[in-house]
Amino acid sequence: MRRLSCLLVLVAVAAWSPAASAASGRVIKVLPHFLDQRGRHTPSPSLYDRDAYQAQLRRHPEQRAGMRFDVQWKGRSDSGQPLRLRVELRGLARGELPATHVLEKVVAARTTWSRWTHLSFTGAAYQEFGEVTAWRVTLLEGEQVLGQQQSFLW
């Protein structure tokens, strides 16, 4: 019995060590939305209206002025380094390689609850880029990947 309790104490101490409290995080959800000429992704707060408006923007590319990626994430950095969200985009091929673009944003270093962050791709860069065919969202601490989510075609 004494050996068992010593073993349990040893396991508890090992689990509580500083190495176990390293940075952690994950990307929970990514919602890519088209933006219209006024920078809106929906005409009203209704989810039905948002989905209908996104379908209209998908059918009529001339009405689009950009894209916005709404990212739900959760993360913690024990080293004090800021966390970053990176959105990598791939577009239609020009020549042999597809067009690429990277959006990046510094986010809070410590969160208890999940958060939503918005990253926008608008303006001349969006117009030159053309159609977005695939995306990947990564939560980083320094160069360490904490969480990642990608589209089907990535």
C-alpha positions in Angstrom: 0.0 0.0 0.0 2.8 2.3 0.9 4.5 1.7 -2.5 1.3 2.5 -4.3 0.9 5.9 -2.5 4.5 6.8 -3.2 4.0 5.9 -6.9 0.9 8.1 -7.0 2.7 11.0 -5.4 5.6 10.6 -7.9 3.1 10.6 -10.9 1.4 13.7 -9.5 4.7 15.6 -9.2 5.8 14.6 -12.7 2.4 15.8 -14.1 2.8 19.1 -12.3 6.3 19.9 -13.6 7.1 23.1 -15.6 7.3 21.1 -18.8 3.7 20.2 -18.6 2.7 23.9 -18.5 4.0 24.8 -21.9 2.1 26.9 -24.4 -1.1 25.4 -25.6 -3.8 26.4 -28.0 -6.1 25.5 -30.8 -8.1 26.9 -33.6 -11.7 26.0 -32.9 -13.6 27.4 -35.9 -13.0 29.4 -39.1 -15.7 31.2 -41.0 -14.6 32.7 -44.3 -17.0 35.4 -45.5 -17.1 37.6 -48.7 -17.4 41.3 -48.1 -19.4 43.6 -50.3 -18.4 47.1 -51.6 -19.5 48.6 -48.2 -17.4 46.1 -46.2 -20.4 44.1 -45.0 -20.7 40.4 -44.8 -24.4 40.4 -44.0 -27.1 43.0 -44.3 -28.6 42.2 -40.9 -27.8 40.2 -37.7 -29.9 37.2 -38.9 -27.9 34.1 -39.7 -30.4 33.3 -42.4 -29.8 36.7 -44.0 -26.0 36.2 -43.7 -26.1 32.8 -45.5 -28.4 34.1 -48.2 -26.2 37.2 -48.7 -23.0 35.1 -48.9 -24.7 32.9 -51.5 -25.5 36.0 -53.5 -21.9 37.3 -53.3 -20.6 33.8 -54.3 -22.8 34.0 -57.5 -21.9 37.6 -58.3 -18.1 38.1 -57.9 -18.4 41.7 -59.3 -20.2 42.7 -56.0 -17.3 41.5 -53.8 -14.7 43.8 -52.4 -12.8 41.4 -50.2 -12.9 38.5 -47.7 -13.0 38.3 -43.9 -11.9 35.4 -41.9 -13.6 35.1 -38.5 -11.5 32.8 -36.4 -12.5 31.3 -33.0 -9.4 30.3 -31.1 -8.2 29.5 -27.6 -4.6 29.7 -26.4 -2.1 30.3 -23.7 1.5 31.4 -23.7 3.4 30.8 -20.5 6.6 32.3 -21.9 5.0 35.7 -22.3 5.5 35.8 -26.1 2.5 37.1 -28.0 0.4 34.6 -29.9 -0.2 35.2 -33.6 -2.9 34.1 -36.0 -1.8 33.5 -39.5 -4.1 33.0 -42.5 -2.4 31.6 -45.6 -4.4 31.9 -48.9 -4.0 30.1 -52.2 -5.6 31.3 -55.4 -5.9 30.3 -59.0 -2.7 29.2 -60.7 -0.8 31.8 -62.7 1.7 29.9 -64.8 2.8 26.8 -62.8 2.3 28.1 -59.2 -0.9 29.2 -57.5 -1.1 32.8 -56.2 -0.4 33.0 -52.4 -1.0 35.6 -49.8 -0.5 35.7 -46.0 -2.5 37.6 -43.4 -1.2 37.8 -39.8 -2.4 39.4 -36.6 -0.9 39.5 -33.1 -3.5 38.4 -30.5 -3.6 38.3 -26.6 -1.0 36.1 -25.0 -3.3 34.5 -22.4 -7.0 33.7 -22.6 -9.1 31.5 -20.3 -12.0 31.4 -22.7 -12.2 31.2 -26.5 -12.0 34.4 -28.5 -13.1 35.5 -32.0 -10.6 37.4 -34.1 -11.3 38.9 -37.6 -8.7 39.1 -40.3 -9.6 41.0 -43.5 -8.3 40.7 -47.1 -9.5 43.7 -49.0 -8.4 46.5 -51.4 -6.0 46.2 -54.3 -4.3 43.1 -53.0 -7.6 41.3 -53.0 -8.5 42.5 -56.5 -5.1 41.4 -57.9 -5.2 38.0 -56.1 -8.4 36.8 -57.8 -10.4 33.8 -56.6 -9.4 32.2 -53.2 -9.4 28.4 -53.7 -7.9 27.3 -50.3 -6.9 28.6 -46.9 -5.1 27.5 -43.8 -5.3 29.2 -40.3 -2.5 28.7 -37.8 -2.2 29.8 -34.1 1.5 30.4 -33.4 3.7 31.2 -30.4 7.0 32.3 -31.9 7.4 29.7 -34.6 5.8 26.9 -32.6 2.4 25.8 -34.0 -0.2 25.6 -31.3 -3.3 24.9 -33.4 -4.3 24.7 -37.1 -7.3 24.4 -39.3 -7.5 24.3 -43.1 -9.9 24.1 -45.9 -10.6 20.9 -47.7 -8.5 21.9 -50.8 -5.4 22.9 -48.9 
